[in-house]
Amino acid sequence: MRYLLELAYNGSNYQGWQIQPNGSTVQEVLNNAISVITRKQIETVGCGRTDTGVHAKQYFAHFDIDIELPPMFLKSLNGILPADIAVHDARMVSNDFNARFNAISRTYEYHIIFEKDPFLDHLAVRWFHDLNVDAMNQACLDLIGDKDFACFSKVNTDVKHYNCNLMAARWYYRDNILVFEVTANRFLRNMVRAMVGTLIQLGEGKFSFERFREILESKDRKMAGTSVPAHGLYLSSIEY
C-alpha cells in the first residue's frame, strides 16, 4: 500500500529535505519516526528538494508499506517528530502515484522585511535598502513562459536541461513582509534565490530592464545577481 503525507517544516535546523551523508535532514527524521511507529524500515519519497535552511509550508511525501496504518498513526507520528516538523494528513493513494513526478506545479515564496523584528528572525531576510517594487514586478513579466533559466541555476547540477515553465511571478506586501511568489512546473537548484537576488539589484536601480533581459538570455550564472540567504525561502504549495 502507498500512503501520501502532507507536512510542513521549519528548515532552520536541517541540511534540506534529502538525506545527506553529513548533517540532519527532514527526510531522515521523518523516515526514522515512521519506522519507529510501524516497526518497518520506511523510506519516503519527497515532492522535491529543498536546500539547507529552506522552509516548507506545504510538502508531500509518499511511502510504501505492507500493513494498514493504525488509526492513531498521525497523532503518534506528530508526537515523535520534533516541533519543527508537523504532518497534517496521511492518506492512502494508488500504487502508481508519485509525490515528485505527479506534481503539476510548485510555488515558492521569498520573504523580506525592512525593520528589525525578533519574531521573524531566521524566517525572513532583513533588507536595508529601498526597493522599487513596481520595477521588480515589471521585470517579472519577462520571466513568464517556458524558458531556459540556466542563468539562475547552480552550476554542475545533474539535470538534462534548464528549461522551466514559469506560470506566475510577482512581488506584493503581506502586512509588513515583502513577498516574492513564483510558480513553475519545476525549479532548478538555487533558482529562486538567484532570481530574487537579481530582481533586488534591479529594484535597487543597479541595472536596467534591458540588462535584466540580457542576463536572462545569457544562460550564464555569472551574469546574474548573488543568491539571497536561504532562511527567507519557503516552498508554499504543490499542485497535483
N, C-alpha and C positions, 0 to 999 in steps of 0.2 A: 504494500500500500504506500502511496505517496501522499505526504502532508505538506501543506504550504503554511508558512508562518509569516505574519505581518508584525514587524517590530520597529523600534526606534532606539537610537543610541546617541549618547554624547561621546564623541570620538577623542576627547582630550587625552585620555589615558591609554590609547591604543595605537598600534602601528597600522592602522587602517582595518578594513574588513578581512582581507585574505590572510590565511595563515602564513607566517614568516618564520625563518629559522631562528631569528633573534627578536625577542620582544613579544608582548602580549597583543593579540588581535581579537576582534569581536567574534569572528568565526570560530576561533579556538575555544573561547569562553562559552559560546553557545553550544558547540558540539559536546563539550565536557558536561555541561548542565543537563542536556537531553539524555546523554548516555547514562548519567547517574540515575535519572528517574526511570528510564526504560530498561536499564541493565543490558543495553545493547550498544555496540560500537556504532555511533552515529556520525555521519559526515554530511553536513549541509552544503547545498549549492546556492550561492547568493545571486541576486539580480545584477550584480556588477561590483566593481572595485570602488572603494573609497580610500583615499590616501591617508597617511598618518595625520591625526588631528582633525580630520573632516568628520562632520556630524551627519546623521540621517534622521529626518523627521518621519519618513516612511521608507521602509526597506522590506524586501521579501526574500525568503529563502525556502527551498524545499528539501526534504529528505525522505528516504525510503526506509521502511521498517516492516517486519513480517507479523506484527501484532497490532491490534487496535489500541489507540491511545486511551488511557484511563480518563474517567470523567473530570478528575481534578488536575489533569495534566497542566493546564495553563496556569492555575494558581500555584501549583508546585514548582513549575519552571520559574515563574517570577520570584518565588521565594528563595530559590537557589541563586539566581542571577544577581550580579551586583546592581547597585542603584542606578548606574549609568546605562543600563540596558533594560528595556521593557518590551515584552512580547504582548501584543494586543489581540492577536487572533491566531487560531490553529484550525485548519480545516482540510478535509480530505479532497484531493484533486485527482484527475485522471493520470494514469501512469506515464502518459506521453507529455504531460505539462512540464515545462522547464522555466524556472524562475528567471533565468537570464535570457534565453532565446525567444521566449514568448512575449517579452516586453515590447510594446509598440513605441513608447516614448518614455523619456526620463526628464524630470525637471529639477534643476538646481537653483538655489538662491545663494547670493553672497550679501552679507550684512555689514554695513559701515555705519559708525557713529562718529559724531563730531565733538561731543562733550564727554568728559570723564564720567563713567557710570560703573560703580562697583558691582552692580547686578548683571552687567553684560561683559564683564572681564572674561576673556578667553571664549566668548560666544559671539563676539563681533569685533571688527577691527576699527580702531580709532584713527580717523584721518585728520590731519592738521591744516589742510589747505582747502580753500573753497573750490567747488566743482560746478561746472556748467552742465547741469543735468539735461537741459534741453539739447545741447550739442551731443552729449553722450547717447541720448535716445535717437537723435538723427543718424548717428553713426551705426546704431543697431540695425537700421534698415538695410545696410549693406551686408549684414551677416545672414539675413534670412535666405533660405533656399538650400539646395543640395550643392555643396561646395567643398573644395579641398581646404582643410584647416590646418595644414602642416605647420604654418607659422605660429600656431598656438599649442603645438604638441611637444611634449618632451622628446628629445632625440633618442635614437636607438631603441625605439619601442617595437614590440613584436606584433605589428599589425600589417595586414596585407595592403591597406590603402588608408588615406587620410580624409576620405570624403564622409561628411556627416550632413544629414538633412535637418537644418535648423528651422524649426517651425515658429518660434516666438522668442523675442529677446527685448527686454525693456528695463528701465530704471524707474522706481517710484518710491515714495515715502510711506512707511508704515509707522505711524506715530513719530518717534524721534530717530528711527532707523532708516537709512537709505538702502534699499534692496535692489539688487540686480537679479532678475529672474529670467532663466533661459531654458527652453525646451527643445529637445532634439531626439532623433531616433537612436543615436549613440554619441558617446563623447570619447575623445582621446585623452590620454594621460596628461594631467596638468592643464587641460584645455581651458576650463572655466577660469582658473586662477590667472593664466596668462592673458586671457581675453579681458578680464576685469582690469588687470594691470595696464593693459594697452589703452582701454577706454578711459581709465582715470587720467592717463597722461594727456589724452585729447581733452578731457574735461578741465584739466589744469591749464590748457592753452599752449601745451608744449609742441604740438604739431597740428596740421590742418586736416580737413576731411580727405583731401587728395592724398596726403601722406598715409592716412589710415587705409585707404584703398590700395595703395602701393604695398603696404605691409601685408594685407590680406592676399594679394595676388602674388607676392614674392615666394610663398611657401617656405620661407626661411625663418626659423625660430629666433635667430639673432636679430632680426629686424623688429620684432615685436617687443613690448614692454616687459618689465620684470614681473614675475609672478607675485601676487599678493599672498599674505600669510594664510595658512590652511584653516585656522580656527574660525574664520568668518564664513566658511563654506558649508552648505547643507544640501544633501540630497533630499528634496522636499516631497516628491511624489513620483510614482511609477504608474503607467497606464498599460493594461493588458488588452 
